[in-house]
Amino acid sequence: MLSRIYIGNINFDATNKDLINLFSKYGEIVELMVIPDKSLKNKNKGYGFVTFFENESAKKAVLELNGTLFMGRRLVVDYAKNSKEDKPDDVFSGTVYENK
C-alpha cells in the first residue's frame, strides 16, 4: 500500500536527485515532489513529499530522518495529511519524479 510523507525544512538548493539519494535507502520511491519557489529560479520552497510503495518504508524514513541534518538544515519528516483541506493550493505544481 502506498504511503506518503511530508518533508519540511529542506535546503533551498536541494535537488530531486539529492532527495532521491537520501530517501531511496528506505525503500522504493513511487513519487517525489519538491515544491518550487516560482520567484527564485532553481530553488525550492523548502518542503515536499515522498510517496513510498510500502508503508514500512515510510515508517522507517520518518523514524530515522526526522530531526536529522541534511545539507545544513534539520529536516522535518512526518506522515503527510490526507485531507484535501490540509494541502497547500500549489502542492501539485511542483517538480515530480515518478518511478515507473
C-alpha positions as CSV (number, residue, x, y, z in Angstrom):
1,M,0.0,0.0,0.0
2,L,1.3,3.4,-0.9
3,S,2.4,5.7,1.9
4,R,3.1,9.5,1.5
5,I,5.3,11.5,3.8
6,Y,6.0,15.2,4.2
7,I,9.5,16.7,4.2
8,G,10.0,20.1,5.6
9,N,12.9,22.5,6.2
10,I,14.6,21.2,3.0
11,N,17.7,23.2,2.0
12,F,16.5,25.6,-0.8
13,D,19.3,24.4,-3.1
14,A,18.4,20.6,-2.7
15,T,17.5,18.9,-5.9
16,N,15.3,15.9,-6.6
17,K,18.4,13.8,-7.1
18,D,19.7,14.8,-3.6
19,L,16.4,13.8,-2.0
20,I,16.1,10.6,-4.1
21,N,19.6,9.6,-2.9
22,L,18.5,10.3,0.7
23,F,15.1,8.6,0.7
24,S,15.7,5.7,-1.6
25,K,17.7,4.0,1.1
26,Y,14.4,3.3,2.9
27,G,12.5,1.7,0.1
28,E,11.0,2.0,-3.4
29,I,10.0,5.6,-4.2
30,V,6.9,5.9,-6.3
31,E,6.9,9.7,-6.4
32,L,9.0,12.6,-5.1
33,M,7.7,16.1,-5.3
34,V,9.7,19.2,-4.2
35,I,7.7,22.5,-4.3
36,P,9.5,25.1,-6.4
37,D,9.8,28.7,-5.5
38,K,8.5,30.4,-8.6
39,S,10.2,33.7,-7.7
40,L,13.7,32.1,-7.5
41,K,15.0,30.1,-10.4
42,N,16.4,26.6,-9.4
43,K,15.3,27.0,-5.8
44,N,12.6,25.3,-3.8
45,K,10.2,26.5,-1.1
46,G,11.8,24.2,1.5
47,Y,9.2,21.4,1.5
48,G,8.0,18.5,-0.5
49,F,6.5,15.0,-0.4
50,V,7.8,11.4,-0.9
51,T,5.5,8.5,-1.7
52,F,6.8,5.1,-0.9
53,F,5.5,1.8,-2.3
54,E,5.4,0.2,1.1
55,N,4.1,1.6,4.4
56,E,7.1,0.1,6.3
57,S,9.5,2.2,4.1
58,A,7.7,5.4,5.0
59,K,7.6,4.5,8.7
60,K,11.3,3.8,8.7
61,A,12.1,7.1,6.9
62,V,10.0,9.1,9.3
63,L,11.6,7.4,12.4
64,E,15.2,7.7,11.1
65,L,15.2,11.0,9.2
66,N,13.0,13.4,11.3
67,G,15.3,15.9,13.0
68,T,18.4,14.9,11.1
69,L,20.8,17.3,9.4
70,F,20.7,17.3,5.6
71,M,22.6,19.9,3.6
72,G,23.0,22.1,6.7
73,R,19.3,22.1,7.8
74,R,17.4,19.9,10.3
75,L,14.7,18.0,8.4
76,V,11.1,17.7,9.5
77,V,9.8,14.3,8.2
78,D,6.3,13.2,9.1
79,Y,3.3,11.4,7.6
80,A,1.5,13.6,5.1
81,K,-2.0,14.6,5.9
82,N,-4.6,13.0,3.6
83,S,-7.3,15.7,3.7
84,K,-7.5,18.0,0.7
85,E,-8.1,20.9,3.1
86,D,-4.7,20.3,4.7
87,K,-2.8,20.6,1.4
88,P,-1.5,23.9,0.1
89,D,-3.1,25.1,-3.2
90,D,0.1,24.7,-5.1
91,V,1.1,21.2,-4.0
92,F,0.8,19.7,-7.4
93,S,2.7,22.5,-9.3
94,G,6.0,21.1,-8.0
95,T,8.7,19.1,-9.7
96,V,7.6,15.5,-9.8
97,Y,9.8,12.4,-10.0
98,E,7.9,9.3,-10.7
99,N,9.5,5.9,-10.6
100,K,7.9,3.9,-13.4
